[in-house]
C-alpha cells in the first residue's frame, strides 16, 4: 500500500496539493487523470520520491518505519520505477545527437550511439524475461538512436527500466503519448503482461481512452482541491464527422510523391510510393513502428535531404528547383515528437512565460486570439504564464 497523509506540495511558491490524503492499495493498478496542470505528474513524482512534500507523509508498506534515510531511499529505488514524460527528451539531449539526424546517412567523425550502447551490458538480460513478441528488440540493437521511431524509443526506455530489476510498482507519465494505434495496442499488451505475469502494480498518468491496460481497475480523478478514486471510464466517443467532397475542377495538388524510394544502407523503408495530396483534403497517416510515417512527414516539411534526389513536389514545384527550406516551412506547420526530444535541456526549468519571451509579444497575442485562450496569472506564480482553452 502507498499512503499519502495530509500531503502539501508547492512549486515556485504555488500550492499544487494542500492536505492531500489518499491510499493506493497493493496489487491494484490505477489511472491518474484530470485537467492539465492539476498535479498528475506531481503525484507520480511524490510516489517516486523525486520530490518531497512541504508537509505530510508519503509511506509504503514495503518500507519499514525504523529504517534510516539511505535504507529507505534504496528500497524505494529498487521497488518503484518511474518512466517520466521527459525520458525521451533526456535521452536525446546528448552532444552527438541533433534534430533531423535520423534522415542523414553521412558518417559523423563521432559515431552515434546505438540501442546496444544505450543498454550497455543490460542487453544480455533481454531474454531472461518472458516478454510479448512485439516487445522483443533484438532487431533494433545495432540501430543508431536517432533512427528509431517514437514507438521504438518508448520500448527501449521502458525495457531499460526493467532490466536491472523488476519493480513492485511501475509509474508511467503519459506512456501512450505520440503512439499510433498499433503501438498503443502493443504497449497495452506489454503492460498487461507485466502486471499479470510479474505482479507489477501500474500507476499511469493519462486520459481515458480505449487502449488503456485491462489491468487498470481504479481511476484517481484529481482536481484543484481533491483526489477521488472511481472506476475508470475507458470510453471514447467521436461525434465528429467530416465531409468535404472536392470536385474535379477544384483539384489542386499541394504534395506529390512519384515512385518514392527511401533507403538507408541495405534497409529499404519506402519503395515505389505514389501519393498525391490535394488542397482541402485531410489525410491520416497510419502504420506500424518504423514503417516510415515520420519519414514521409519529413519530406513534406523539408527536413529530409532525399527529397532532392526523389520526385517530390510541394505546392507545384519539385524540390531543388530553387526554393529554400524556409520558403516551405513558412507555409506548413508541423508538430512532432522529435521537436520535443531535441529541445535544449535548459528549457525544462523555464516557466511558460520565459519560454515564450523568445517570440514577439505581437506573435503571442495573435496566437492567443486564434486559439481563444484565457491568459491569467495564478496566485503565487512569479511570471508564470498559464493558459486554458475555453
C-alpha positions in Angstrom: 0.0 0.0 0.0 1.1 3.6 -0.7 -0.3 6.2 1.7 -0.2 10.0 1.3 -1.3 11.6 4.6 -2.0 15.3 4.8 0.5 16.0 2.0 1.1 19.5 0.8 3.3 20.4 -2.2 4.3 23.8 -3.5 6.2 24.6 -6.7 7.6 28.1 -7.3 5.5 29.3 -4.3 2.3 27.9 -5.8 0.4 25.2 -3.9 -0.3 22.1 -6.0 -1.6 19.9 -3.2 -2.9 21.0 0.1 -3.7 18.4 2.8 -4.0 15.6 0.2 -4.8 12.2 1.8 -5.2 9.2 -0.4 -4.4 5.4 -0.1 -3.4 3.2 -3.1 -3.9 -0.5 -2.4 -1.2 -3.0 -3.2 -1.8 -5.0 -6.3 -4.3 -2.6 -7.7 -3.4 -0.6 -10.8 -4.5 3.0 -11.1 -5.1 5.6 -13.8 -4.4 9.2 -12.6 -6.4 11.7 -14.6 -7.6 15.3 -14.5 -7.2 18.6 -16.3 -3.9 19.9 -17.4 -1.8 21.4 -14.6 -3.9 19.8 -11.8 -0.9 17.7 -10.5 -0.9 14.3 -12.2 2.9 14.4 -12.8 3.5 15.9 -9.4 1.6 12.9 -7.8 3.8 10.5 -9.7 7.0 12.4 -8.6 5.8 12.2 -5.0 5.3 8.4 -5.2 8.6 8.0 -6.9 10.4 10.1 -4.3 11.6 12.6 -6.9 10.1 15.5 -4.9 9.4 15.7 -1.2 6.2 17.2 0.4 6.3 20.5 2.1 4.3 18.8 4.9 2.7 15.4 5.4 4.0 11.9 4.8 4.3 9.5 1.9 4.7 5.9 3.1 5.0 2.4 1.6 4.1 -0.9 3.1 7.4 -2.4 1.9 9.5 0.2 3.7 9.6 -0.2 7.5 9.4 2.8 9.8 12.7 2.1 11.6 15.0 2.4 8.6 17.3 5.3 8.1 17.1 7.7 5.1 19.6 5.8 3.0 17.9 2.4 3.5 14.5 3.9 2.7 15.9 5.5 -0.4 17.5 2.2 -1.7 14.3 0.2 -1.1 12.2 2.8 -2.8 14.6 3.0 -5.8 14.5 -0.8 -6.1 10.8 -1.2 -5.8 9.4 1.9 -7.5 10.5 2.6 -11.1 9.4 5.8 -12.9 9.3 6.5 -16.6 8.8 10.2 -16.9 7.3 12.1 -19.8 10.7 13.8 -20.2 12.6 10.4 -20.6 12.9 10.8 -24.4 14.0 14.4 -24.1 16.7 13.5 -21.6 17.9 10.6 -23.8 18.2 12.8 -27.0 19.9 15.8 -25.4 23.4 14.3 -25.8 26.1 16.4 -27.6 26.4 14.0 -30.5 22.6 14.0 -31.3 20.6 16.6 -33.1 17.2 17.1 -34.8 17.0 15.8 -38.4 20.0 13.4 -37.7 17.9 10.3 -38.4 17.5 11.4 -42.1 21.1 11.7 -42.9 23.4 8.8 -43.9 26.8 10.7 -43.9 29.0 9.2 -41.3 30.0 11.5 -38.5 33.5 11.6 -37.1 32.0 10.8 -33.8 30.0 7.5 -34.0 26.4 7.8 -32.9 25.2 5.7 -30.0 23.2 2.5 -30.9 20.5 0.8 -28.9 23.0 -1.7 -27.7 25.2 1.2 -26.4 22.1 2.6 -24.6 21.5 -0.7 -22.8 25.2 -1.4 -22.0 25.7 -4.8 -20.5 22.0 -4.9 -19.6 21.1 -6.0 -23.2 22.4 -9.5 -22.2 19.4 -9.8 -19.9 16.8 -9.2 -22.5 16.0 -12.9 -22.9 15.8 -13.6 -19.2 12.2 -12.4 -19.1 9.0 -13.6 -20.8 8.0 -10.6 -22.8 5.5 -10.4 -25.7 6.9 -10.9 -29.1 6.1 -7.3 -30.0 8.4 -6.1 -27.3 11.5 -8.1 -28.4 14.1 -5.7 -29.7 17.0 -7.9 -31.0 16.5 -6.4 -34.5 17.0 -2.9 -33.0 20.2 -3.4 -31.1 22.6 -2.3 -33.9 20.3 0.6 -34.9 21.5 4.2 -34.2 19.3 6.0 -31.6 18.3 8.9 -34.0 16.9 6.3 -36.4 14.3 5.0 -34.0 10.7 5.8 -34.3 8.8 7.3 -31.4 7.2 4.0 -30.5 10.6 2.2 -30.7 12.0 4.8 -28.3 9.2 4.1 -25.8 10.0 0.4 -25.9 13.7 0.7 -25.2 13.2 3.2 -22.4 10.7 1.1 -20.6 12.7 -2.1 -21.1 15.8 -0.5 -19.7 13.9 0.4 -16.5 13.0 -3.3 -16.1 16.4 -5.0 -16.7 18.2 -4.0 -13.5 15.3 -5.5 -11.5 11.6 -5.9 -11.9 9.9 -3.4 -9.5 6.9 -3.8 -7.4 5.4 -0.5 -8.8 5.9 1.0 -12.3 5.0 4.6 -12.7 4.3 5.9 -16.2 3.7 9.5 -17.2 1.6 9.6 -20.4 3.2 6.5 -21.9 0.8 6.4 -24.9 1.5 10.0 -26.0 2.5 10.2 -29.6 1.9 6.5 -30.4 -0.1 5.2 -33.3 -2.9 2.7 -32.9 -0.7 -0.4 -33.4 2.0 0.9 -31.0 -0.7 1.7 -28.4 -2.0 -1.9 -28.7 1.5 -3.3 -28.3 2.2 -1.2 -25.2 -1.2 -2.1 -23.7 -0.5 -5.8 -24.2 3.0 -5.4 -22.7 1.8 -3.5 -19.6 -1.0 -6.1 -19.0 1.6 -8.8 -19.3 3.9 -7.1 -16.7 1.1 -6.7 -14.3 -0.3 -10.3 -14.6 2.9 -12.3 -15.2 5.2 -10.4 -12.8 2.7 -8.9 -10.4 3.8 -5.4 -11.1 1.5 -2.6 -9.9 0.9 0.0 -12.6 0.2 3.7 -11.8 -0.3 5.6 -15.0 -1.0 9.3 -15.6 -3.1 9.7 -18.7 -6.6 10.3 -20.0 -9.3 7.8 -20.5 -9.2 6.1 -23.9 -9.9 2.6 -25.3 -6.4 1.3 -25.2 -5.7 1.5 -21.5 -4.3 -1.7 -19.9 -7.2 -4.0 -18.9 -5.5 -4.5 -15.5 -6.4 -0.9 -14.5 -9.4 -1.1 -12.3 -9.3 2.2 -10.4 -9.2 5.8 -11.5 -7.8 8.7 -9.5 -9.6 11.9 -10.6 -7.5 14.9 -9.5 -8.9 18.4 -9.1 -7.5 21.5 -7.6 -8.9 20.6 -4.2 -9.4 16.8 -4.1 -8.5 13.3 -5.3 -11.4 10.9 -5.8 -11.0 7.2 -6.6 -13.6 5.8 -9.0 -13.9 3.1 -11.7 -12.2 4.0 -15.0 -14.4 5.2 -17.8 -12.3 3.7 -20.5 -14.7 5.1 -23.1 -14.2 7.1 -26.3 -16.9 8.6 -28.4 -16.2 10.5 -31.5 -19.1 12.8 -32.6 -17.0 14.4 -35.4 -17.7 13.6 -39.0 -16.1 15.3 -41.9 -17.4 15.5 -45.4 -15.8 17.9 -47.9 -16.2 16.5 -51.4 -13.8 18.1 -53.9 -15.0 18.3 -57.4 -12.6 17.6 -60.3 -12.4 21.3 -61.1 -11.1 22.1 -57.6 -8.3 19.5 -57.5 -5.0 21.3 -56.8 -2.1 19.1 -55.7 -0.1 20.6 -52.8 2.1 17.5 -52.3 3.1 14.9 -54.8 5.5 11.9 -54.5 6.2 9.8 -57.5 7.9 6.4 -57.4 9.4 7.4 -54.0 12.2 5.2 -52.6 13.8 5.8 -49.2 16.7 3.5 -48.3 19.4 3.6 -45.6 22.2 1.2 -46.4 20.6 -2.1 -47.2 17.4 -1.2 -45.4 14.5 -0.1 -47.6 12.0 2.0 -45.7 9.7 3.0 -48.5 9.6 1.7 -52.1 7.6 2.8 -55.2 5.3 5.1 -53.3 3.0 7.3 -55.4 1.0 9.8 -53.3 -0.9 13.0 -54.1 -2.5 15.3 -51.6 -4.9 17.9 -53.0 -5.8 21.2 -51.4 -8.7 20.8 -49.0 -8.1 17.1 -48.3 -7.5 15.6 -44.9 -5.3 12.5 -44.5 -4.5 10.2 -41.6 -1.1 8.5 -41.9 -1.0 5.1 -40.1 1.2 2.1 -39.9 3.4 0.1 -37.5 6.6 1.4 -35.8 9.4 2.1 -38.3 7.2 1.9 -41.4 8.1 5.4 -42.5 5.3 7.7 -41.2 7.6 10.4 -39.8 9.9 10.0 -42.8 7.1 11.0 -45.1 6.3 14.0 -42.9 10.0 15.0 -43.0 9.8 15.0 -46.8 6.8 17.3 -46.8 8.3 19.6 -44.2 11.7 20.0 -46.0 13.7 18.2 -43.3 14.7 15.1 -45.3 17.6 15.5 -47.8 16.4 12.7 -50.1 13.6 15.0 -51.2 16.1 16.5 -53.7 17.0 13.1 -55.3 13.5 11.8 -55.4 10.5 13.1 -57.3 8.9 15.2 -54.5 6.7 18.2 -55.4 5.5 20.8 -52.9 3.0 23.4 -53.9 3.5 22.6 -57.6 7.3 22.8 -57.6 9.8 20.0 -57.5 12.2 20.1 -54.5 15.5 21.5 -55.5 14.1 23.9 -58.1 15.4 26.9 -56.3 13.1 27.4 -53.2 14.7 27.4 -49.7 13.6 25.1 -46.9 12.3 28.3 -45.2 10.1 29.1 -48.1 8.4 25.7 -47.5 8.4 25.9 -43.7 6.7 29.3 -43.7 3.7 27.6 -45.4 3.5 24.5 -43.3 3.0 24.0 -39.6 4.4 20.8 -38.1 4.4 19.3 -34.6 6.2 16.0 -34.0 7.8 14.2 -31.0 11.3 14.9 -32.3 10.8 18.6 -31.7 10.3 17.9 -28.1 13.0 15.3 -27.7 15.7 17.7 -29.0 14.7 20.8 -27.0 17.6 22.4 -25.2 17.7 20.7 -21.8 17.7 24.1 -20.1 14.1 24.7 -21.3 12.9 22.1 -18.7 13.5 24.6 -15.9 11.8 27.6 -17.7 8.4 28.9 -16.9 5.9 29.2 -19.7 6.3 33.0 -20.0 10.1 32.7 -20.0 9.9 30.2 -22.8 7.5 32.5 -24.8 9.8 35.5 -24.5 11.9 34.3 -27.4 8.9 35.4 -29.6 7.4 38.8 -30.0 4.5 39.9 -27.9 2.5 40.5 -31.1 3.0 36.9 -32.2 1.9 35.7 -28.8 -1.2 37.9 -28.8 -2.1 36.6 -32.3 -1.8 33.0 -31.1 -3.9 33.7 -28.0 -6.7 35.3 -30.1 -6.6 32.5 -32.7 -6.8 29.7 -30.1 -9.3 31.6 -27.9 -7.0 31.2 -24.9 -7.6 32.8 -21.5 -4.2 34.0 -20.2 -4.0 34.6 -16.4 -1.5 34.5 -13.6 -2.1 32.0 -10.8 -1.7 33.4 -7.4 1.8 32.9 -6.1 3.4 32.3 -9.5 6.0 34.9 -10.4 6.0 35.5 -14.2 4.4 32.0 -14.7 2.0 32.2 -17.6 -0.9 29.7 -17.6 -3.3 29.1 -20.4 -6.6 27.2 -20.7 -8.9 26.7 -23.6 -12.5 28.0 -23.5 
